Amino acid sequence: MTGLPTLAYCLSSSSSAASTSGTTRGMTQAQSFWDSMESVGSLPDPPPPELLSRIQAKPYRGGFEPATDVDRYEPSITFGALPSDLIGSWAGNGPGRIRIGRRQYGHWFDGDGYVTLLSLDGSRNKVTFGAKYVRTDRFRAQHRRMETLDEIQRRDPPLASAGAWTPRGRGRWYENMAAKPTNPANTATMWLVANDASVTKPPRLLALCEGGQPVEVDPFTLATIGDEASFFGETQPDSFFSAHFSRCLRTGNIYNHGYKLKPGPGVKEINLVRLAPNGTLLDQYSSPMPFDTFVHDSVLDSQSRHLVYFLPPWKVPDASIVQFLLGKSPFGKLYEWDDGDTAYVHIHDAQDLSLSWRIALPSLMSVYHILDVHRDDISPDSDGAFILRVRLAELTPLDRVRQEAQFSDQYRVEEQRLMTTLREYSFELSPQSREGRFVSARDVAPDMASCEFPVANVGFAPVHARRRYCWTNALSQQDTDHNWLDGLQKIDMKTGTVSPVATFGAGNYCGAPIFVPKSDASREDEGYLLAMVYKSGTHQSDAVVLDADTLETLCVMELKHHVPYQFHGDFQPNFVV
């Protein structure tokens, strides 16, 4: 279902149309930013002519263009007002740049991390915003490299470091022999409470990515603190630290998984970790996997008893590792889809992190994001057996190779983009016999729009009742080759019904939402959605606040610059910069 643009953007469009003298960055509002050579030329890193023509053809592509550091300032509120109980700071993260001049990175996921901080004080109707690149080792190395190049060389510079999908230098094999992928710190953020639980000390802010350990940034200035953050305590995780973590609602403990880089023959493992709320490592457990695959998300069930993730057969063949060692291919480009293999679900005990069940699925599937996990006990006389139900965003239709090709070059996707739909998988599990079996898989809401980045009210988790609602970053126009995620949709997962997709006007593209509950909420859907909206016509972004129940726009905050499309963020209540 597709809805009309939200009222705030209808009013904004009407106002703009009525004015013929207003200008944005020196251009008339009737003219797109990308059609003005003066505007494009004012960018710190203007797109080369071939990319510019592609952006002009499909303006959503401008949202992938490089960002700049932004010192903290107060954006203008152009519509509505902040709800009085919305107080806290939203830290987002995503690739701030996927190219330098004509030198393009090998994958969207390889872009340099760019952390944004939107600080909201609804009691005073005040907002501040700032954004900075994460100064990782690789970012600093590239900066040093650029300083050695002349103006012509900077137009197509060699890269100082290798990424998971991106070769070092100019891509020559001898520049990349056994080149270890570097950490871009670009996928998510995580707030940690102060080490001594002091109410006077600010929380810590970490930038996360599967490709390494977290990188700490200052929550006030966003300046990078050190190289890779150390967790509190003497022991550190024996792996990387994923961008997707779960918090136990009772204890505040943090659960996550990490990739163990052991390419080639040998035991394939994943590392499960449990941290205290301040980041102290409490426990970790290395668990075998059937093959070397990319696990993006793991989720704790609402009762904090099980940790769940899926293993699609998107894997690195043992024999192909030679290509990486010889510098002929980045590690990430070695992944292949194996139609002859099996997809699995792993279910771990949240207490000791051990693997309780590995269940083969009857058909192949591919997933990046898991929404939630819920446990239903069968009956008192069932020897403790129960049903575990997992809702996730499944790639539909199943074509992981094509999906990764689209992610690899966001500027040149011409065909219809592959998206996901919400599916529910159910498994019957017996703790006594340790047996488990697949029960069913079904669509959650058959009429929902294609989507990504589903979110729920994770703070709403009664022991026996199940979450009913979720919100997605939705695609309002289906079956078109001109598509990019542009709206938000509310899903009633109990009834399988959906709201119209709330959009934000022609040429405007909404990013991944985050849910913040109201201070006095008694219902699951009482809260706010926060999101970034990229406006391709002016190459700027708005931060928006919507009523999570009705999808009504409550507040629009206009930023001075654009924020490239982000992945994930974390909200810290009552912390205001």
N, C-alpha and C positions, 0 to 999 in steps of 0.2 A: 504494500500500500504506500502510496506517495502523497504527501501533504503539500500544501502551499508553503512558501517561505514564511518563517516566523514573523510576527507583527513588527518586531523591531527592525527587521531588514526591509520589510515592505515600506515602512515609514521612511527609512533611510534612503531607499531608492526613489521614492516619490519626491523627497526633499532635494535630492541630487538632480533629478530630472527638471525640477522647477527652476533650478539655478543655472544660469549660463555663465556666470562670472567666477564661480568658485574654481579653485585650482588645487591640484594635489601634486606636490613635488614639481611645480613648474609646468604642469600640463592641464588641459581642460579635462573636466570629469567625463566628457563624452569620449575621450580618447584613452585607449588602454595604455597602461604603463609600457607594455611590451612593444607597442607600435610607435613609441616615442624614442628616437635614437638618443635624444638628450637625456632622457630618464635612464635608459639602459646604460649609456656611457658613464653615468654617475655612480654606478655600482663599483665596489672595490675590485671585483673579479667578474667583469661582464662576460656573458656567454659568448663563445665564438660563433661566427655567422651560422654554421650548420645547426648548432643547438638552438640558437635564437629562432630560427625558422621553425623548428620543432615546437618550441614553446608557444610561438604565435599561432601555430596550427591547433595546439591543444594546451590552453593556458594553465591547466592544473599543473603542468610540468614545472612551472615557475616555482612551485612550492618545494622543489628539490634543490633549488639554487643555494649557493653558499651563504651562510649567515655571517654576521659580524658580532663581536663582543658589544654588549650594551650595559653601560653602568646604570645602577639603580635610579629610577625616576618615577614620577607619578603619572600614569596614563590618564587620558581624558575619559570620563564616563559619558558616552554619547547616547545612551538609552537607559532608562530605569535607574535603579539604585541597588546597591548591595543589600541583601537581606541582613537585618540587624544581628542575627545569630550566626552569620557566616564569618567566623574568625579563625584564621590559621594561614598556613603557607603551603602552596602546591608547588612541588618541585617536579618538573618534567625533564625528559631526556630523549634524545634522538640524534641521528646523524646530522651534524651542522653543515657538513660539506661532503659531497661524494665525487667532487672533482676539484682540481687546481688547474686553472687555465684549461687547456685541451686534454690534460692528463686525467682520465676518469678512473675512479676506483672500480674494482672488479665486481662489486656487489653493494647493494643498499646497506647491508649489515656491516660493511667495512668502513662506513663513513665515520669521521671523527666526532666523538661525543660532544654534545652541546647542551648544557644544563640551563634550564630556565627556572626562575623563581617568581611566582606570583603570590604576593603577600596581601591578604585581605583582612580588613578590619571593618566589618559591617556595622559595628556600634558607632563608628564615626564616618561611615561611607567613604573610606579611604583605601586606596590600593597603591602598591608599589610593584615595580617589575624590573628585573635585571636578567641578563643572560651572558654566559661565557663558555668558550670552549674549555674542555677538560685538558689541562696541560699534561698529557701522558708523555711517556718517553718518546713515543713515535711522533707526537705533535711537536715536541720541542726539537727533535732531530730534523723534522721537515723544515721547521723555521730556520734552523741553522743552515740547512742546505740551500734554502731560498736566498739567504744573504750572500751566498757565494756566486749566484747566477746573475747574468746581465738581464736587461729588459726582454730581449728576444728569447733567451733561454727560459725565462719565467713563464712564457706563454705555453710551454709544453714541458714542464720540469720533470726530471727523474725523481722517483720517490725514494726517500731515505730508508724506509722500512717496508717490510712485507706485511700484508694483511692475510687473513684466512683465505680470501678469494683474490687477493691483489698481489701481483709480483712486485718485487723491489726494483729500483732503478728504472730502466726503460724496458724491463721485461725479459732481458736476455738470460739465457739459462745459467751462464757463469756468474751472474749477479744474484742468483737465487738458489744455489746449491744448499740444500738443508736449511733454507731460510725460515726460521721459526716465526709463525704468525704472531703479530703483536696485538696488544689489547687496546681497542678503540674507546672503551668505557662509554658506550653509546646507547644502551638499551633501556635502562630503568634507573630509578633512584630509590633509596631506602633511608628513612629516618631512624636513628638510634637514640635512645634516651642517654643522658649524661652518665658517665661511668659510676659516679657516686650517688646516682638517683636524686641529685640536688634539684630542687625546683627553681633555683636561681641560675643554674648553668644551662646554656642553650643545648638543644639536641645536636647530634652529629649528623652530617649529610653525606651519603655515599653515592657515587655513580657506579652502576653495575653493568656487567656484560659477561656473557658466557666465556669470552676469550681471555679471562684472567681474573685476578683478585679485584675487589672493589677499590676505587680511587676516592679519597676523601676530599671534599671541597668545603670551603668556609661558608656557613649558612648565611652570613651577612654580605660578603663580597663575592662569593662564588670562586674565589681564588683557589687553585689546587694546592692541597697540603700534601707534600711528599709525592712519591711515585705510586705505590700501591699500599692501601691502608692495611694496617695490622689489626686483627681483632684483639680484643682484650684477652688476657690470659697467656699462659706460656705456650700452649699448643695452637698451631695454625691448621687450617684445613689442608688435606693432602690432595687438593684438586683446585680447579677453577671454581668460581662461585656464580651460579646462574642468576639471570635477571629476574626470575620469578620465584618469589619466596612466599611462604604462608606464615601467618601469626596465629598462635593459639589464643583463643579468646579468653581463656581462664588464666593462663600464666603469662601471656605476652611473649613466650618463647618463639623463636624464629626457626622455621624449617626450610631447608633448601637442598638442592643437589648440585653437583659440580662435575664437569667433564674432566676425565683423566686422560691426558694426551699420551697414548701408547699405540701409535700407528704401527701397522704391520702385523705379522703373526704373533700369537701370544694371547693371554687372557684379556678379554675386554671387560672393563669395569666402569661403574659409575659410583660416585661418592655421595652419600647422604649425610647431611649435617644438621645439628640442632644447636642453636645459640640462645643465650640468655638475652633479655630485652636490650641490654647494653652492648651486645656483641661478643660476650665471652663464649668461646667454644665449649659446649657442654659434652658433646658426643659426636662421633662420626663413624660411618660404617661403609666399607667398600664392598659393593655387590656385583657379582658377575652379570654380564649381559650376553645375549646370544650373538650379537654382532656389534660392530663399532658404528653407532648412529648418533644423530644430533638430537638430544632431548632438550627442548626449549622450556617446558613447563612441567611442574609437579605441584599437586594441590593436596592440602590437608582436609580431611572431611570435617563436617560441622561439629562432631563430637571429639575431634583431635585424637582419633584412634588409629587412623590409617593415612598413609601418604601414597599418592597414586600418580603414575605417569605412563605414557604409551610409547611403544617402540615400533614405528613404521619401518619397513625395509629400505630406508634411504641410508645407504651405508657405503663405506670405503672398502673396496675389495683389497685383500691383503697384497696381491701381486702389484697393484697400481702404486703402492707406496714408493716404488723405485722411481717413478716419474717425479715425485716430490723431492726425493733425496738428490736427484740429478738436476734439479732446478727447472724441469720442463713443465711443471704445473703447480700452481698454488694448492695447498692442502684441501681447501674447500671445494675446488673444482673436481676433485677425485670422487665425490659422492655420486653414486648411481642408484637408480631405482631397480629393485630386483623383483620382478613379477613372479618369480618362481619360489620366493621365500614367504615368510609368514609375518604378520603383524602381531604384537603381543601387548598385554597390559601387565605392569608390575605393581603389586600392592605390598607396601611395607608396613611393619608395625611401628607406630609413631613413638612407642616407648623406648625400644632398643634399636630402632632403625633397620632391623633385619628384614630380609625379603620373606614375606609370608606366602605369597602366591605369584606364580607366573602363569598366565592363561593365554593360550593361542586364540586369536580371533578367527572366525570362520571365513572372513573375507578381508582383503587388504584395505587399509585406510591411511590417511595422512592428517596430521594435526599439529598445529603450533600451540594453541591456547585451550586450556581446560578452564571451564567456568566454575564448577563446584562438584563436590562429592557428598553423597548422603547415604546413611546406613539405615536400613529398615530390618528390624528383627522379624523373623518369620512367625514363630509361635513358641510358647514355653516348652513344648515337647519336641522341639526340632534339634536337640543336642547342641544348641547354641548357634545353629546356622542362621545366616542373615543374607539379605540382598544388598549389594552395594551398587548405587546408581550414580553414574558419572555423566555430567553434561559438558559438552565441549563444542568448539567451533571446527567442524570437519570440512576439509577441502572438497568442494563439489563443483564440477565433476572431478574425479580423482585423476590428476595429472601433475605429479610433483615435479617432473622434469620441466614442464612448461612453466609452472609457477616460479621455480627457481630462475629460469631464463628471464622471466619478467622482472624479478627482483634484481637480477644482475645488471640490467640496463633500463632504469626507469624512464629515461628520456626517449627510448625507441620502441616502446610497446605500441603496436599498431592494432593488434587484434583485441577481442574482448578480454578483459582481465578476469583471471580466476579469483574467486572469493570463497567464502565459507558459509555454511548454514549450521544452526544449532542441532546437535544430535544427542540422544541419550543412550548410553550403554549400561546394561544391567548384568550383574554377575552374582551367582549364588556361591557363597563361601562357607566352609565348615571349619571352625577353629580346631575341633577335636580331631577330625580325620585329615586335616590340612588339604582337603580336596577343594577345588574350585572349578566352576564351569561358566561359560558364556550362556546368558539367558536370552537376551534380545538387544536389538538396536532399533531406534525409531527417530523420526523427525520430531522435534519439540514443538515447532509452530510451522506448519506447512506453508502458510502464506507470508512468512517473514521475508524481508528484503535480504539480498546478499549482503554479507557483513564481514567485519573483523572486530577484534578487540572487545569482546563482551565483558561487561562488568556487572557486579551485583553489590548489594548492601552486605558486605562481608561481616559487619558488626551485628547483623541480625541473624542469629543462629540458635533458635530454641532447640532443645535437645531432641524433641520428637517431631515437631513440625518442620516442613521443608521450605526453603526459600521459594518464593513464588515468582518474583520479578527479576528481570535483567534488562540491561540497556546495551545497545550495540552501536558501533560506528557503521552506518548503513549506506548503501548505494541506492539512491532514489530512482535512477533510470536504469532499468535492466536491459539486457540484450542490446548493448550498444558498444561500439568500438571507441567511444569518446568518454569512457567512464573512469571515474575515480571517486572514492568515498567522499560523500558530501553532506551527510545528515546523521541524525540520531533517531533510533527507534526503541520503543519500550515493548518488551515481550512479557505477556502473562503466560508463564510456563505451566500453570495449572490448567488453564482452559485452552491453551494453544492459540490464543488470539493475539493480535498485534495492533499497535497504534499506527497511524500514518507516519511516514518518515518526515521528521521536522528538518527542513532545509533552511538555508541562510541567504537566498538570493542567487541570481544567475552569476556564474563565474566564481562562486565562493565555495570553499571545500572545508568541511568540518573534520577535525582530527579525533583521536581516541578520547572518549570521555572518562571522567573519574567521578565516583559517587561520594558525596559527603552528607551524612545524616543531619537532619535538623536537631537542634539542641534538646528539644522536648518531644521528639518523635515517639509515637506509639504504634505507628504502622510501618511496615517494611519499606514502602515507597515514599515515605515522608523524608524528603531530602532535596539535595541540589545536584545537578550535573555541571561539572566544569569542563570546558573544552576550548581548544584553539580553532579559529576559523581563518583559513588563508584566503585573502581577497586578491584574486589574480589581476583584477583590473587596476589596482593601485600597488600591487606587490607589497602589501602590508598584512598584518594579522590582527584580529580581534581576539580578546579573551572573553568568553561568554559564560553566563550563569543561567541555567534553566531550572524550572521547577521539575523535579524528577517524576512527579505524579502526572502532570498535564503536558509536559514538554513546552510550557510557555516560557518565552525568554524574559528573564527578570532584569538582567543587567548586561550591557555591552561596554567593554573597555577597549578603546582603540590604541593599539601599540604603534610606535613610530616606525618600526621595522617589521620584516616578516620573520616568522618562526618556521623553519623547515618542518615537514611532517615528522611527528614524534612517535615513539613507541609506547612508553609507559611512564607513569609518575606515581608519587606518593604524597599524601596530604598529612600535614602535622597540625592537629587542632591546637588552637590557642597560642601558637607561636607566630608572632607578627614581627616582621623586619621593619 
